Amino acid sequence: MPGALATTVHGVVRGTERSGSTAFYGLPYAAPPVGELMFSAPSPPDRWEGVRDASRPGPTAQRRGFDAGTIPEPSLPGDDYLTVNVFTPTTAEPGSDLPVLVYLHGGAYIAGSPVSPWYDGSAFNRDAIVVVTVGYRLGLLGFGSLRGATENRALLDWLAALEWVRDNIHAFGGDPDRVTLAGQSAGGGAVLTLLGTPGISGLVARAIAASPVLSQATTEEARRTADQAAALTGAAANVESLLALPSWTLHDLPWRMPNVFGSAAGRATAMTDPVALVGEILDSIEFCPTTDGNLVVRPIALGARECPIPLLIGATAHELTSTVPALLEPCDLAGLERLGLTADEAEGYVSARDPERRLGPAAHRPHVPGRRRRRSRRPRRDLGLRLPRTARRRSRSRASLPLLRHPVRLGPARGTGCETCHRMWLAAPGRRGPRGLGGLHPGRRSGMVRGRPGVEHSHLRPPGGQHDRRGLRRRAPPRRRGRSRTPSHAVKGPDRLH
């Protein structure tokens, strides 16, 4: 942006220029959620006079993160965290009409930070794409079902941020009609939730869900969770009682829940009942979107399936491999049926993944040193993330809705020290460490967001040229030195060589 200045509907902001990219931090899309606004729908921010400084990251909703988290997600104090961060090419200006990527961070709906260095949009800016990262309410403040409070406040935050993008992204060189909504883990679940929300088609042109979770609570389940959380403080589960508590106590309540991310289930089972442990972990995201009959009226997967917005969805090959021990490696029919699969589905799952059933006894050949051993696909990953993705993909195929499968086969990035690949979408290794949102192959990175009207799935592929099934540009065959590129038998007449 020329001079790192931009004019929004609420006032002028000044960002900071980097190499080929300009960053604007902490731009408010809603008023700070304090006092009566803490448990209500987001309210429009006040206008400001003069130039607002947006050169440094602002406050975050996260007050503490996962101790063993892979992604560096800083927690910054302050209440003005209903904000967006905009990363735009330095050469962009109003009227450039560049494609836009809006990214929702993950974190099991209780953690995550939009100011992580892994979410910096400079790599996309090099491909002439504007990036927006969103901060939203977490835990009890965003998802708690309280008496006297607005339901699904975090979902309303997401919608308010998308409305801000629609009204302001033109000032940063973006095109409001070419917005791609993306997210990973809980952020991917947020994307799928929004696809089933009324009016989303006017805010989003296409969507990307990476390793999405499908956590969803009924009104009764959400109320029980809120009652349990409020009981930890001795207060009632209503707005008046909770507003009397310190802000830090409310932010910290999700971490005091007895089964946060399956921790209690792991201790209770002592790793002796893997089937029960998988179910507990999948159900341990207690603060999540609620079926309120207004914004969320049906299962998340069903809403995403029926939405006409083009969707790119995928998971890594080794999801959550360190969360649940290797005890879950065996998958018998009885255990799969206990996890909710029908007898036919369980038989199909085992048959597809048992080498002896699929390929016969010859498949059990001894391992040859130096040859890569194929890892089995474990039920703890498939049942939690891959099977729901497959079901949504098949349902969309039957309904003739645009969808592209995008599997990612990644191992732990060098230098990250992580054991789970759930977040490895963002941990692609580079010379100076993980590259975050820019870690994808440049063709995939820009091809996910760019679009060519009138061509099916073209919004998911790099513009121009020939591409393979993964959306990558095919390389021309190498030219051999000393030989003509045209074979002699193809040359006719006097030009043919003898």
Secondary structure, 3 states (H helix, E strand, C coil): CHHHEEEECCEEEECEEECCEEEEEEEECCCCCCHHHCCCCCCCCCCCCCEEECCCCCCCCCCCCCCCCCCCCCCCCCCCCCEEEEEEECCCCCCCCEEEEEEECCCCCCCCCCCCHHHCCHHHHHCCCEEEEECCCCHHHHHCCCECCCCCHHHHHHHHHHHHHHHHHHHHCEEEEEEEEEEECHHHHHHHHHHCCCCHHHCCCEEEEECCCCCCECHHHHHHHHHHHHHCCCCCCEHHHHHCCCHHHHHHHHHHCCCHHHHHHHHHHCCCCHHHHHHHHHCCCCCCCECCCCCCCCCHHHHHHHCCCCEEEECECCCCCCCCCHHHCCCCHHHHHHCCCCHHHHHHHHHHHCHHHHHCHHHCCCCCCCCCCCCCCCHHHHHHHHHHHHHHHHHHHHCCCCEEECCECCCCCCCCCCCCCCCHHHCCEECCEECHHHHCCHHHHHHCCCCCCCCCCHHHCCCCCCECCCCCECCCCCCCCCCCCCCHHHCCHHHCCC
